Amino acid sequence: MSGVVAAFAALVSVAVLGYVVGAGGLLRASDELVLSRLAFFVATPALMFVTVSRADLGILLSPVLLTEVVAVACVQLAYVLVAKLLWRRDRRETTIGALASSYVNAGNLGVPISIYVLGDGALVAPILLFQLIVITPISFLILDKGARSIRSALLLPIRNPLTVASLLGLACALTGFSLPVTVMRPIELLGGAAIPVALLAYGLSLYGSQRAPTEQSGGLGWDIGLVVALKSVVQPAIAYLTARFALGLDDSALLAATLFAALPAAQNIYVYAVNYDTGRRLARSAVLITTVLSIPIMTAIGAVLG
């Protein structure tokens, strides 16, 4: 247990440093975008390629992914039933709410937790691929039923650097192909920057959101409350119950399933909301609140199950 808590403490410390450098004026809140893009487009894809290409295929095909699929399906169904049938929200806003209640931050936070807490970065790869290849294209088709959306949905996986890097790594793992050492070394060097840069951007984003003008909920208090409850409490609870009692998982597999489900809502959701001009306040509030809540929740999960 102490090892898990210590790993969380290391991650939180770097995130706090990001907050401190923002508060101290060393970096501006707007610099979060630069750090996030560096992590997303360069460092994290390099890390995912190196990690997945060397991964045990048994880990990539572990039942942890099944627990996440079950948890995602349950919370999305719960949100849709309440928002659509009870509150009569429109189709697009309901879609954003369903995503915010289930789509986890597998990149910026999932990768560091997978490596430093669980000891294997490949554990989060199936979840990341599932979200990017399955959930996101389907969501785009629902948000916009036009032909433009169909083309975008079909091309989306090959436009995302994390997906491409993970799939290339998976191809290397399946075929046993290895790049020359002179090629792998710079990739490994870039990958080493992924976690600290992502965590610094995360801490800086918390400082930036604190200073941003407070947005009025506009009657969305119940929606935000439902999303936060589903994402922060219900989803990890369902993942734990599925892993423990339906699949009989224990030890590290049970911890991984529960921790991944407890990850906060991904920032991607706000990007999607802005792109489709729907549910912006719901997405922004959900990302912020679940992110703040995720650290104590995941630390507690790690302490209990670790």
N, C-alpha and C positions, 0 to 999 in steps of 0.2 A: 504494500500500500504506500509506503513512504517513497518508493521509486516513482510511482505514478504521480503523486502530489508534487514531488520535486520536478518532474518533467513539466507539469502544468505551471509551476512557479517560474521555470525558465522561460516558457512562452509568454506568460503574463508580464514578466519583467521587461522583455523586449518591447511588447506592446505599450507598456507604461512609458518606456523611454520615448516611443513615438509621440505619445501624448505630451511628455515633458518638453521635447524639442519644439513641438508646436506652441505650447504655452510660453516657452522661453523666447520665441521669435526666431530660433535658428532655422526653422522651416516654416513656410506659410501653410495654412490649411489647404490652399489650392495645390500645393506640391504633392498632396495625396494622389492626385490623378497621375502625375509623372511616375511616382513610385509604383502605383498599382499597375500602370501600363507596362512598366519595366518588368514587374513580377509576372504579369499575365502573358505578355507576348514573347518574353525572352527567357527569364530565369526558370519559371515553373515548368514550361514545356521541356526545357533541358533536363530538369530534375525528374520529370515524369518519364521521359524517354530512358534515362539511365536506370531508374528504379524498376520500371516494368520490363525492360529488356533483360534484366538479371533476375527477375522474380521467379519463384516457384509457381508453376502453372496451377498447382493445387490451391494456392492462396488466391489466385485470380478468380478461380471458379468456386470459391468458398460459399457456404450457405449464408454468409453475412449479407450478401446482396439480396437474397430472398426475403430476409427480415425487413430490409429497407423498402422493398417493393410492396410488401404487405402493409407496412406502416404508412407509406405514401398514399396507397389506395384508400386506406381507411380514413385518414384525415382529410383527404381531398373530397371524398364522398360526403363526409360529415359537413364540411364547409358548404359544399354545393347544395345539399339538402336544406340547410338553414338559410343561406343567403338567397337562393333562387326561389324556393318554395315558400319560406316564411317571410323573408324581408323583400322579396320581389326585386332583387338586384338584376341589372341587365347582364347579358351573356358575357360581355367583355370584362366588366368589373368583377363578376363572379370568377372568371378565369384568373385574373390577377390575384384575387384573394385566395383561391385554391393553391396557386403557386407559392404565395407568400407563407402559407401554412404548412408547406411540405418540402419545398425546394431548398436543399441545404447548401451551405457555403463549403463545398467540397474542395475548392481550390485554395483560397487564401488561408482558411483555418483547418480544413480537413487534412491537407497534406502535412502541415507541421504536426498536428496531433497524431496522424498515422505514423510518422517517423519517430517523434520524440517520446510519445506516450506509449504507443503500441509496438514500436520497434521495427516497423516494416511499412515503408511508404506505398508499397503495391496494394495494401489492403483497401485503400480508398479509390483505387483506379476503376474498379467495376462500377462503383456508385457514380463517379464522375462521368464515365461513359454513358451509363444509363440515363442520366439527367440530360446530357447534351445530345445524345443520339435519339432518345425516345421521347422524353417528356417535353423538351423545348420545341421540337418540330410540331408535335401534336398541338401544343399550346398555341403556336403561331397560326396553325390552320383554323383553330377555333376563334382566335382573335380577329382574323381576317380570312374570309372564305374565298377571296378572289384568286385568280391565277397567279398574280404576283406573289402571294403568300405561299402557294404551293411550290413554286420554283425556289423561293427563299428557304422553305422548310427542307426541301430535298438537298439543297446545297449547303445548308447550315453546318453539318458535321465537318465538312472539308474546309470550312472557313474558320473554324475554331482551333487555335494552336494547341490547346491542351488535348483536344480530341485527336488531332493528327499525330502529335508526339506520342500519346498513349497507344494509338493503333500501330504506329511504326515500332514502338517498343515491344508490343505484343507480337508483331510479326517476327521480330528477332528472337523472342523467347520461344515461339512455336517452331521456328526453323533451326534454331541453334546458331544463327549467324551472329558474328561479333565484328564490330568495327575495329580498325587498327587502333592501337594505343594512342598514336599521335592524333587521331581524330577524336577519340573519346575523352582525352584529357581536357581540352578546352570546353567540351560539353559538360563534363563534371565540374569544372571550375565555375561555369555559368550557373549550373544547378545548385551549387553551394550558396549562391546569393539569394535563392528563391525565398527561403523561409525568413531570414532576417528582414529582407526588403518588404515582404508581404506583411509581416507583423508590425514593422514600423509604419507602413501605410495604414494598417488597421488602427493603431493607436492614434495616428494623426487624424484619421477620419472621425474618431470619437471626439477629439478636441474641436474639429471643424463643425461637427453637428451640434455641439454644445453652444457654439457661438452663432450658429445660423439662426435667422429669425424663426420664432416658433410658429408653426402652421396650425391654423384652426382645424379641428377635426371635421367640421361641417356636417355633423350628424353621423359620423362614421365611428363613434365611440364603441358601439356594440360590435361592429365589424372588426375593428382593431383588436378589441378584447378577445373576440373569438379566434382570430388568427394567432395571436400571441399564446393563448391557452393551448391551441392545437399544436403549434410548432414547438413550444418550449416544454410542455408537460405531456400532452397526449401522444405525440409521435414517439418520443423515447420510451414511454410506458408501453405502447403497443409493440415496439421493436423488442423491448426486454421480454415481454410475455411470449411473443412469438418465438424468440430465440431460446428462451429457457424452457418453455413447456411444450411448444409445438415441434421444435427441432432438437431439443435436448442439448443445446450448446452450453458450455460452461467456460470458466477461466477467461483466457484472452479473447476467444471468439465472442463470448457473451458481452464482454467489456467493449469490444469493437462495435458490435451491432448497436449497443445502447448509446455509445458516445457519438457515432456517426449520425444517429437519428436526433441527437440533442444539439447538433450543430445549428447555428442560427440561420435565418433566412438569408439567401444569397443576394448580394447587391445587384446581380443580374435582373432581379425582378423589378427593381426601380427603373432600370434601363428599358425593359420591355414596356413598362407602364408609360414612360415618357414617349417611347417610339409610337405606341398606339393611342396616346392621349386619353388614357383611362386609368382610374385607380391610382393616381400619383400619390396622393396623401396617404392612402392605405398602404401602398408599397413602401414608401419612405418611413412611415411610422413603424411598420412591422419589422423592417430591416434594423432600424435603430434599436427598438426595444428588445427584440430577440437577441441582438448582438450583445447588448449590455447584460442581459440575463444569462446568456450562455456560459460565461466564464464561471460564475459560482455554481451553476447547475452541473456543468461538465466536471468541475473539480470535485463536487460532491459525489457524482457517479464514479469517478476514478477512485476516490477514497473508499467507497463502499464496495465496489466490484473489483478493484485492483488488488 
